[in-house]
Amino acid sequence: MELNRSNLGVIAFGVKTGIITFEDNMVDVVKNSLKKEKDLIDNGDIVCMTEAVVAITQKNYVYLNDVSKEIKEKLNLKEDSTIGIIYPILSRNRFSMILKGIAKTVPKGKIIIQLKFPDDEQGNPITDSKMLHKLDKTFEDKITTEEIGKDRFLHPETGLDYIAFYESIVKKEGCDVEIYLANSTRYLVDKKPDGIIVSNVHHRNDTLNAIKKREYQNVITLQNICSDSQKEAYSEYGLLGSNILDPENEKIKLAPKNGDLVCLDVQKMIKEEFSKDVEVIIYGDGAYKDPESGIYELADPVSAFGVTPGIKNRNRIGVKTKFLMQKLYNDGKSKEEISKIIEEEKEKFVREQKKDSFSAQGTTPRKIENLVSSLADLVSGSADSNTPVVIVRGFI
């Protein structure tokens, strides 16, 4: 069925590509997928590729033994050393394999894990107000597992006891483990571990600086691990944005490397093969927050790992239609006149990008790459719909 574009706004749809492996080339994957349907791509479209398949085609993965070796070297550790881990997110996919790699570094030593409460950085709860009231604790206190006891708080979505889960991962590697809840870096620094790994995502630099201000210097973030561009597998974000690839063979998939260059290659191919001018994005987690659970979807360090120059760091500024309509209606304008003026205002916004104009009142300027990445993730990634390529039309 052909649709009249003049009657439609933004359209987003997933494109099935088939299975993508390490043997594939991402540019060819997109090309072959777009050839399956006539007129699948059009001028002004934004072609979105999920970061996972881009990283797979780049063979951008590491083994846990390599991760452990790098941690040992960067923190100058021994097999019986103690490693402090602060503010990891509560995630089987995102952190469990990383934790295993860290534990492998000190098989005769100890892992100390400090969890933020009541939630981690993504809103995953580790406790609730009832438990805090029962223990007579405030957000300034430290809460030990002994104080919590066996009646642990279970994650509302996964039903998992993350304290027990993380304990089991560490113990399987042979080392001791201590886990507690606290919201101040002083608790971990006071324990004087041989090295500390800052493991939160978006506020990692704040945590790092807070630790260093306490005159503790042997500390790195997850971004400092597997970020060496001289190696074949690496990411500018290190272990941030990584997730489980092959648990049996202990492989972790890193975030894509050189994302902007990949986007440019795809953009060039589409111009040559289809004679269309498009923008391209590599999207990760969408920046979506579930209003019921409070969980923030964005476990990646960014929502877009690669963007073409035409939309990079560009804001989408919109006309507040209902606001402008009411003003023009009050001025006695007809529906036809109102529609014409609003369209003119929209075109002027695209040209001038004036955030403080009268017509923009009530709208919030946001980066196109973040909005489109979130849209693409909801269409494809969050739905797990086997459509790692998403076309967004009518957005710009």
Buried (B, 14 or more C-beta within 10 A) or exposed (E): EEEEEEEEEEEBEBBEBEEBEEEBEBBEBBBEBBEEEEEBBBEEBBBBBBBBBBBBBBEBBBBBEBBBBBBBEBBEBEEEBBBBBBBBBBBBEBBBBBBBBBBBBBEEBBBBBBBBBBBBBBBBBBBBEEBBEBBEBEEEBBBEBEBBEEEBBEBEEEEBBBBBBBBEBBEEBEBEBBBBBBBBBEBBBEBEBBBBBBBBBBEBEEBBEBBEEBEBEBBBBBBBBBBEEEEEBBBBBBBBBBBBBEEEEBBBBBBBBBBBEBBBBBBEBBEEBBEBEBBBBBBBBBBBEEEEEBBBBBBBBBBBBBBBEBBBEBBBBBBBBEBBBEBBEEEEBEEEEBBEBBEEBBEBBEEEBEEEBEBBEEBEBBBBBBBBBBBBBBBBBBEEEEBBBBBBBBBB
